[in-house]
Amino acid sequence: MRPTLLSRTRRWLGASTLALIVGIGGVSTAYVLTGLPATAQVQKAAQIVVPEAVQPQSGFADLVEAVKPAVVSILVEATEGPQDVQRGGGNFNMPDLPKDHPFHDFFQQFGDQFGGQGGDQQEQQAPRKFMAAGSGFVISSDGYIVTNNHVVENATKVTVVFDNGDEETAKIIGTDPRTDLAVVKIEGKDLPFVSFETTPSRVGDWVVAVGNPFGLGGTVTAGVISAKGRNIGGSNYGDFLQIDAAVNTGNSGGPTFNTKGEVVGVNTAIYSPNGGNVGIAFAIPASTVKTIVDQLKTGNGITRGYLGVSIQDVTKDIADGVGLQHAKGAIVREPTADSPAGKAGVKSGDIVTAVDGTPIDDALGLSRTIAGKAPDSTVELTIWRDGAETKISVKLGTLTEDAAQSEPSKPTPPAEVKPAPSSVGLTLVPNSDGSGGLLIQDIDENSPAAEKGFAVGDAILEVDNKPVATVDEFETALAAVKAKGLNTALIKASRGGEARFIGLPLSDGK
């Protein structure tokens, strides 16, 4: 490796970061292969099987010996085109990720909180060639290999290195930026391979991670599953396993095994204040990986179901405002114009509590569930509307980039109204920009409205799912909520053109 490249890599690895994608970094082929035996041959075998579950008190040596032949290092030669790169101030250095990368928002969010001084700076990065290293694992005897999308992104050449030093050039079969997964293939037969878990692992189960941290290759670490269902931000379908096995830069795309030698997840990111392992790593669960990989292997790309709604989590205040017993589900801000949901009769303010009988906990759960459905399939939504449960059948569309980025329809502008104070500490005036509702002109800092995050300039669009265009309509709607025996009103407000539901207590508790 050239000293300048290595020194840059070390400085990047030592940067103060909260989370790192664990497969990006300049590493030369020579550096990655250091210490790997060059004379051994790739083991020829059928599917790798560990005879029985390994007992941790006896160590993991038998497990590791069985699975290591199927775990590979991924070496990438790539060219990165010119792009605008956001770099945080202070001591925070954000990796050079495209703005549309699944983890760009994650770095951006935490860069402002840790070490960010003087604001972000935007600069143009010239095209450059680079080498990177990650991890992967063989899933079939004929050479299909799973890794992360960010490991092989923009690759001009992908080389697979087995644990015994054998190298093969790989072809990229398919990638999925949304889940950060990719499938590459080498030519071969009777290759050693591993399979995915058949029974979901539980929090507290032992796991073993095998991969290529810092280009060292064949590194084994052990720990437990710390949590499930983690959303680390920046991913539309976040459902990550959190593990405490040591994972570092270069482990990206590598497998995490259970004690039976089955893959429970694909290592993707770490949480770190100092650039190194602190025992918090994130892996894409096997169930997601298997579904995506099966589609990628066909070479036809990924298809996902599309409902066509903008949604948010249901908070306790929102649940109280609509008479829902538990703060579960996803509330619909707006159906997208001409979307499957809108055509089926889904309305703003509806709360989706289940899909095909499976409970929905939050907005991410709904997104993940719908994305896992086939386009053109019909799903049954359980909806909470007007204090009662109803069911709506929706024929899903196909999620495309245009569909994912489409804006929800805006409400019809009301007639002009005169400004007047309200009974909940808000002074409301007509919304002169034509986007509807009432604007908050002033707010009592000691009111529940201020406590719940309302601010001057916000637009009040609806109360209890009823449009309001005058202060009289606003007060009438609040009175109707109280008449129902509820102490919280469901308010639909807009800030910066983005609508959101907020539960507004109608009493300050005094």
C-alpha positions in Angstrom: 0.0 0.0 0.0 1.2 3.5 -0.7 2.0 5.4 2.5 -0.1 8.3 1.6 -3.2 6.1 1.1 -2.6 4.2 4.4 -2.0 7.4 6.3 -5.3 8.9 5.0 -7.1 5.7 5.9 -5.7 5.8 9.4 -6.7 9.4 9.9 -10.2 8.5 8.7 -10.5 5.5 11.0 -9.4 7.7 13.9 -11.9 10.4 13.3 -14.5 11.1 16.0 -17.7 9.6 14.6 -20.9 8.3 16.1 -21.6 5.7 13.5 -19.5 4.1 10.7 -20.4 2.0 7.8 -18.0 -0.8 8.5 -16.8 -1.6 5.0 -15.6 1.7 3.5 -11.9 2.7 3.5 -8.9 2.7 1.2 -7.1 -0.6 1.7 -4.7 -2.0 -0.9 -4.8 -5.6 -2.1 -1.3 -6.2 -0.7 -2.3 -5.0 2.7 -5.4 -7.2 2.9 -3.5 -10.3 1.9 -0.7 -9.9 4.5 -0.7 -12.9 6.7 -2.9 -15.1 4.6 -1.5 -18.5 3.6 -0.9 -18.7 -0.2 -0.5 -22.5 -0.6 -3.7 -23.9 0.7 -6.5 -24.9 -1.6 -10.2 -23.8 -1.3 -12.0 -26.6 0.6 -14.3 -28.5 -1.6 -17.4 -29.5 0.3 -21.2 -29.5 0.3 -23.2 -27.2 2.5 -21.4 -26.5 5.8 -23.2 -28.1 8.7 -22.2 -27.8 12.4 -23.2 -31.2 13.9 -24.8 -29.7 17.0 -25.2 -26.4 18.8 -21.9 -25.2 20.2 -21.7 -24.8 23.9 -20.0 -21.4 24.7 -18.2 -22.7 27.7 -16.2 -25.0 25.4 -15.3 -22.2 23.0 -16.3 -21.5 19.4 -13.3 -23.2 17.7 -15.4 -26.0 16.1 -17.9 -23.5 14.8 -15.3 -21.2 13.4 -13.4 -24.1 11.7 -16.6 -25.2 10.0 -17.8 -21.8 8.7 -14.6 -19.9 7.9 -14.1 -21.5 4.4 -17.3 -19.8 3.3 -16.4 -16.3 4.7 -14.5 -14.2 2.2 -12.8 -10.8 2.0 -14.1 -8.4 -0.7 -11.5 -6.2 -2.4 -12.9 -3.4 -4.6 -11.4 -1.1 -7.1 -13.7 1.8 -7.8 -14.1 5.2 -9.3 -16.1 7.9 -7.4 -17.6 10.6 -9.6 -17.7 14.3 -8.6 -20.2 15.1 -6.0 -21.1 17.7 -3.3 -19.9 16.4 0.1 -21.1 17.7 3.4 -18.5 17.9 6.1 -19.3 18.7 9.7 -17.3 21.3 11.6 -15.2 20.7 14.7 -13.8 17.2 15.2 -16.5 15.4 13.3 -15.5 14.1 9.9 -18.4 12.5 7.9 -17.3 9.8 5.4 -17.7 10.8 1.8 -21.2 9.3 1.3 -23.6 10.4 -1.5 -26.6 12.3 -0.3 -28.9 9.5 -1.4 -26.9 6.9 0.5 -29.1 5.0 3.2 -26.8 6.2 6.0 -26.1 9.8 4.9 -28.8 11.2 7.1 -27.5 9.2 10.1 -24.1 10.8 9.9 -25.6 14.2 9.2 -27.9 14.0 12.2 -25.3 13.1 14.7 -22.6 15.2 13.2 -24.4 18.3 14.4 -24.6 16.9 18.0 -21.0 15.7 18.4 -18.2 18.0 17.7 -20.0 20.1 15.0 -18.8 23.7 15.4 -19.3 26.4 12.9 -21.8 24.6 10.8 -21.5 22.2 7.9 -19.4 23.1 4.9 -20.1 22.0 1.4 -17.4 21.3 -1.1 -17.0 19.7 -4.5 -15.0 16.4 -4.5 -13.2 15.6 -7.8 -13.5 12.2 -9.3 -11.0 9.7 -7.8 -10.0 6.1 -8.0 -9.8 4.2 -4.8 -9.5 0.7 -3.3 -11.7 -0.5 -0.5 -12.1 -3.7 1.5 -15.1 -5.4 3.0 -16.5 -8.9 3.8 -18.9 -11.4 2.4 -20.0 -15.0 2.6 -20.8 -17.7 0.1 -24.5 -18.9 0.1 -24.4 -21.5 -2.7 -22.1 -24.2 -4.0 -22.0 -22.4 -7.4 -20.6 -19.2 -6.1 -23.3 -16.7 -5.1 -21.9 -14.3 -2.4 -23.7 -11.8 -0.1 -22.1 -8.5 0.9 -23.2 -4.9 1.5 -24.1 -2.5 -1.3 -21.8 0.1 0.1 -18.9 -2.3 -0.2 -19.3 -2.8 -4.0 -20.9 0.5 -4.9 -19.2 2.2 -7.9 -16.9 -0.8 -8.2 -15.0 -1.3 -11.5 -13.5 -4.6 -10.2 -14.5 -6.9 -7.4 -12.1 -9.6 -6.1 -13.1 -12.3 -3.7 -10.3 -13.7 -1.4 -11.0 -16.9 0.5 -9.6 -17.6 3.9 -6.8 -19.8 2.4 -5.7 -17.0 0.1 -7.3 -18.1 -3.1 -8.6 -15.2 -5.2 -11.5 -15.0 -7.7 -12.8 -12.1 -9.8 -16.5 -11.6 -9.0 -19.4 -10.2 -11.1 -22.0 -7.9 -9.4 -25.4 -9.6 -9.9 -27.6 -7.1 -8.1 -27.6 -4.4 -5.5 -30.3 -2.8 -3.3 -29.3 0.5 -1.8 -32.4 0.7 0.4 -31.4 -2.3 2.5 -27.7 -1.9 1.7 -27.4 -5.5 0.4 -25.6 -6.8 -2.7 -25.0 -10.2 -4.4 -21.9 -11.0 -6.4 -20.9 -14.2 -8.1 -17.7 -16.1 -8.8 -17.3 -19.1 -11.1 -17.1 -22.4 -9.2 -18.8 -25.6 -8.1 -18.9 -27.6 -4.9 -17.8 -24.4 -3.0 -18.3 -24.4 0.8 -21.3 -22.3 1.7 -23.4 -21.4 4.7 -27.2 -21.0 5.1 -29.5 -18.6 6.9 -31.1 -19.3 10.3 -34.4 -21.1 10.2 -35.6 -20.1 13.7 -35.3 -16.4 14.6 -32.6 -15.7 17.2 -33.5 -14.1 20.4 -32.0 -11.2 22.4 -29.3 -12.7 24.6 -28.4 -15.5 22.2 -24.7 -16.0 21.5 -23.4 -14.9 18.1 -20.0 -15.0 16.3 -18.9 -12.4 13.7 -16.4 -13.4 11.1 -14.9 -10.9 8.7 -12.2 -8.7 7.3 -11.7 -5.7 9.7 -9.0 -3.3 8.7 -8.1 -5.6 5.9 -6.8 -8.2 8.3 -9.1 -11.0 7.0 -10.4 -14.1 8.8 -11.1 -12.3 12.1 -13.4 -13.9 14.6 -15.3 -12.0 17.5 -18.0 -13.2 19.8 -20.9 -11.7 21.7 -24.6 -11.7 22.1 -27.6 -10.2 20.4 -28.1 -7.0 22.4 -31.4 -5.9 20.8 -33.7 -6.4 17.8 -35.7 -4.1 15.7 -33.3 -1.2 15.9 -33.9 1.8 13.6 -30.5 3.5 13.2 -31.8 6.2 10.9 -31.4 6.9 7.3 -33.0 3.6 6.3 -36.6 3.2 5.2 -36.6 -0.4 6.2 -34.6 -0.3 9.4 -35.1 -3.5 11.4 -31.5 -4.1 12.6 -30.1 -6.5 15.1 -27.8 -4.9 17.6 -24.9 -7.1 18.6 -21.9 -6.5 21.0 -19.4 -8.7 19.1 -16.5 -6.5 18.1 -17.2 -5.1 14.6 -14.9 -2.6 12.9 -14.3 -1.0 9.5 -14.0 -3.8 7.0 -16.5 -6.1 8.6 -19.2 -4.7 6.4 -21.0 -7.4 4.5 -19.7 -10.1 6.8 -21.9 -12.7 8.5 -22.9 -13.0 12.1 -23.5 -16.7 13.0 -25.5 -18.4 15.7 -24.1 -21.4 17.6 -25.4 -23.7 14.9 -23.3 -22.1 12.2 -26.3 -20.4 10.6 -26.2 -16.8 9.5 -28.4 -14.5 11.7 -27.4 -11.2 10.1 -25.1 -9.2 7.8 -22.9 -6.7 9.6 -23.5 -3.2 8.3 -22.7 -0.3 10.7 -21.3 0.5 14.1 -22.0 3.1 16.7 -18.8 4.8 17.9 -17.8 8.1 19.4 -14.1 7.5 18.5 -14.1 5.6 15.2 -13.4 2.2 16.8 -15.5 -0.6 18.3 -17.4 0.1 21.4 -19.6 -2.9 21.5 -22.6 -1.6 19.5 -22.9 -2.9 16.0 -25.8 -3.3 13.7 -26.6 -6.2 11.4 -29.4 -6.7 8.8 -31.4 -9.7 10.1 -31.4 -13.0 8.1 -35.1 -12.8 7.3 -34.6 -9.6 5.4 -31.4 -10.7 3.8 -32.9 -13.9 2.5 -35.9 -12.1 0.9 -33.8 -9.5 -0.8 -31.1 -11.9 -1.9 -33.6 -14.3 -3.5 -34.7 -11.3 -5.7 -31.2 -10.0 -6.4 -30.1 -13.4 -7.6 -32.6 -13.2 -10.5 -30.8 -10.1 -11.8 -34.2 -8.4 -12.2 -33.8 -6.0 -9.3 -36.1 -5.5 -6.3 -39.8 -4.9 -6.4 -41.7 -3.7 -3.3 -45.3 -3.0 -2.5 -46.5 0.6 -2.5 -49.3 1.9 -0.4 -48.9 5.6 -1.0 -49.3 7.5 2.3 -47.1 9.8 4.4 -47.2 8.5 8.0 -45.9 9.1 11.5 -45.8 7.3 14.8 -48.8 7.3 17.1 -47.8 9.0 20.4 -49.7 8.7 23.7 -51.1 12.2 23.1 -52.4 11.2 19.7 -53.8 8.0 21.0 -55.6 10.0 23.8 -56.9 12.4 21.2 -58.7 9.7 19.1 -59.7 7.4 22.0 -57.2 4.7 21.1 -56.3 2.6 24.1 -52.6 2.0 23.2 -50.1 4.3 21.5 -49.5 1.8 18.6 -49.9 2.1 14.9 -49.1 4.6 12.2 -51.2 7.7 11.6 -51.8 8.8 8.0 -50.8 12.4 7.4 -51.9 12.4 3.8 -52.6 9.8 1.1 -50.5 10.6 -2.0 -52.5 11.7 -5.0 -53.8 8.8 -7.1 -52.1 6.3 -4.7 -53.5 2.8 -4.0 -54.4 3.9 -0.4 -56.2 7.0 -1.6 -58.2 5.1 -4.2 -59.2 2.5 -1.6 -60.6 5.2 0.7 -57.8 5.7 3.2 -58.0 9.2 4.7 -55.8 11.7 6.5 -56.0 11.0 10.2 -56.7 7.3 9.8 -54.5 5.1 12.1 -53.3 1.8 10.6 -53.1 -0.7 13.5 -52.7 -3.9 11.5 -52.0 -5.3 8.1 -53.5 -8.6 7.2 -54.1 -9.1 10.9 -50.5 -8.5 11.9 -50.2 -5.6 14.5 -48.4 -2.5 13.4 -46.4 -0.8 16.2 -45.2 2.3 14.4 -44.6 4.0 11.1 -41.4 2.1 10.4 -43.3 -1.1 11.0 -45.9 -0.2 8.4 -43.3 0.8 5.8 -41.4 -2.4 6.4 -44.5 -4.6 6.2 -45.8 -3.0 3.0 -42.4 -3.1 1.4 -42.3 -6.8 2.1 -45.6 -7.4 0.2 -45.6 -8.2 -3.6 -46.8 -5.4 -5.9 -50.4 -5.9 -7.2 -51.2 -8.0 -4.1 -54.2 -7.1 -1.9 -53.8 -6.3 1.8 -56.4 -5.7 4.4 -55.7 -2.7 6.6 -57.2 -2.4 10.0 -58.0 1.3 10.5 -58.9 3.3 13.6 -61.2 6.1 12.4 -63.8 8.3 14.3 -63.4 6.2 17.5 -64.1 2.9 15.9 -62.2 0.1 14.0 -62.8 -0.5 10.4 -61.1 -2.6 7.6 -60.1 -1.5 4.2 -58.8 -3.7 1.4 -56.0 -2.1 -0.8 -54.5 -3.4 -3.9 -50.8 -2.4 -3.7 -48.9 -0.7 -6.4 -45.1 -0.9 -7.2 -42.7 1.3 -5.2 -40.6 3.3 -7.6 -38.2 6.2 -6.8 -40.8 8.7 -8.2 -43.5 7.1 -6.0 -41.3 7.2 -2.9 -40.5 10.9 -3.4 -44.0 12.1 -4.5 -45.6 14.7 -2.3 -49.0 14.2 -0.6 -51.8 16.3 -1.9 -52.4 19.6 -0.1 -55.7 20.7 1.5 -58.0 23.1 -0.2 -57.3 26.8 0.8 -60.0 28.3 3.1 -61.6 31.7 2.8 -59.9 34.6 4.6 -60.6 34.9 8.3 -60.0 37.6 10.9 -57.3 37.0 13.5 -58.4 36.1 17.0 -57.0 34.5 20.2 -58.0 30.9 21.1 -58.8 29.2 24.4 -55.6 27.1 24.4 -52.9 29.8 24.5 -52.7 30.3 20.7 -53.3 33.5 18.7 -54.5 32.4 15.3 -54.6 34.4 12.0 -55.6 33.6 8.4 -53.1 31.6 6.4 -52.3 34.0 3.6 -50.2 31.6 1.5 -53.2 29.7 0.3 -52.2 26.4 1.9 -55.1 26.3 4.2 -55.8 26.4 8.0 -54.9 29.0 10.5 -51.4 30.3 11.3 -50.1 30.6 14.9 -49.3 34.3 15.3 -48.4 34.1 19.0 -48.3 31.5 21.7 -48.4 31.5 25.5 -45.1 30.1 26.5 -46.7 28.5 29.6 -49.5 26.8 27.7 -49.7 23.1 26.8 -49.5 24.0 23.2 -46.0 25.5 23.7 -45.0 22.4 25.7 -46.0 20.1 22.9 -43.9 21.9 20.4 -46.2 24.3 18.6 -44.5 27.4 17.4 -45.2 30.8 15.8 -45.6 30.2 12.1 -47.1 26.7 12.3 -50.3 26.2 10.4 -53.3 24.5 12.2 -55.0 22.5 9.4 -57.4 20.2 11.3 -58.8 19.5 14.7 -60.1 16.0 15.3 -59.8 15.3 11.6 -62.0 18.3 10.7 -60.6 21.2 8.6 -60.6 24.5 10.5 -60.6 27.9 8.7 -61.8 30.2 11.4 -61.1 30.5 15.1 -64.8 29.8 15.7 -64.4 26.5 13.8 -61.3 25.8 15.9 -63.1 26.4 19.2 -66.2 24.4 18.1 -64.0 21.5 17.2 -62.2 21.6 20.6 -65.6 21.7 22.3 -66.7 18.7 20.4 -63.6 16.8 21.5 -64.4 17.7 25.2 -68.0 16.6 24.6 -66.7 13.1 23.7 -65.1 12.9 27.1 -61.6 13.3 25.7 -59.0 15.5 27.3 -56.7 15.6 24.3 -57.4 17.0 20.8 -55.8 15.6 17.7 -54.3 18.5 15.8 -53.0 18.4 12.3 -50.4 21.0 12.0 -47.9 22.0 9.2 -44.4 23.4 9.4 -42.3 24.2 6.4 -44.9 22.4 4.2 -44.7 19.2 6.1 -47.9 18.1 7.9 -47.8 16.3 11.2 -50.3 15.2 13.9 -49.9 16.3 17.5 -52.0 15.5 20.6 -52.9 18.8 22.3 -54.0 18.4 26.0 -57.1 20.6 26.6 -56.1 21.1 30.3 -52.8 22.3 31.8 -53.3 19.8 34.6 -53.8 22.5 37.3 
